[in-house]
């Protein structure tokens, strides 16, 4: 199953290069620009990042309460990957 992208929402950085814009228009896709660091315009992605961060933080807190001497911050990437797997 192929995934076809209909539109892009990008900042005014490297995505404004004429070769990229030409490629997007060639394949009948839409390209919209938002201001730099405008996180409010990308709410779906920001919410997904928040859910994964909050879930991994909660798992790490629970593990550190359950096993006081066995858990430290080195496990953060593992919890983040696991939270992303659960979310997906």
N, C-alpha and C positions, 0 to 999 in steps of 0.2 A: 504494500500500500504506500503510495507516494504522497508526501505532504506538499501541498502547493500553497505558497504564501501569497495572500492577496494584497497586503499593504504593510508598510513599515512606518514606524514612528521613531525618528532618530534626532539626535542633536545636530547642531550646525558644524560639527567637527569634520572628521574624515568622510562622513557620509554625504557631504556636499560636493565631493569631487565629481567633476563632470563625467568621468568614465563610469562611475557607479550610478549616477543619475541616468545616464544614457542606457546602461544595462537594464535598469529597473523599467524604464519606459519601453524598451524593446520587447520585454516579456509581459507587457500590459499589467504591470503592478503599480500600486500607488505608493508615493513617498511623501510623508508629511514631516515637517520639522518642528521641534519644540525648542524652547530656550535651554541653554546649558544648565545642568543641575536642577531641572524642573521635575522633581520626583512626583509632584502631584499629577502630572500628565501620563504617568505610567503606573497607575494604581494596581493593575492586576499583577504585574511582576513584583512590585513592592510588597504587596500583601503576601505573595508566595514566599518571598524571602523572610518576611516577618514570621510567618507560620513555621517555617523550617528552623529559624533561629530560636524561637520560643520553645518549640518542641525539644530541640537538642539541649537547650538550657535546662528545661525541666527534667529531662532524663539524666543529665549530669548531676543536678542537685539531688535527685532521688538516689542515684548511685553513691554519691558522696556521703549521704546520711546513712545509707545501709552499710557501706563498707568504708569506714572513716580513713583507714590507712592505705587502702588500695586504689583510690581514685585521685587523679590530679588533672591538671589542664592539658596534659599530653593526649588525653582521650577525646578532646573537643572535635577534631576532624572525623573521628569514627562515629561519634554521636550525630554529627551533622549529616554524614552520608546515610546513616540509618534513618534519620528523620526524613530525609528526602525520599528514601525508598518507601517509607510508610505513607508519605504524602502522595506519592505517585501511585 
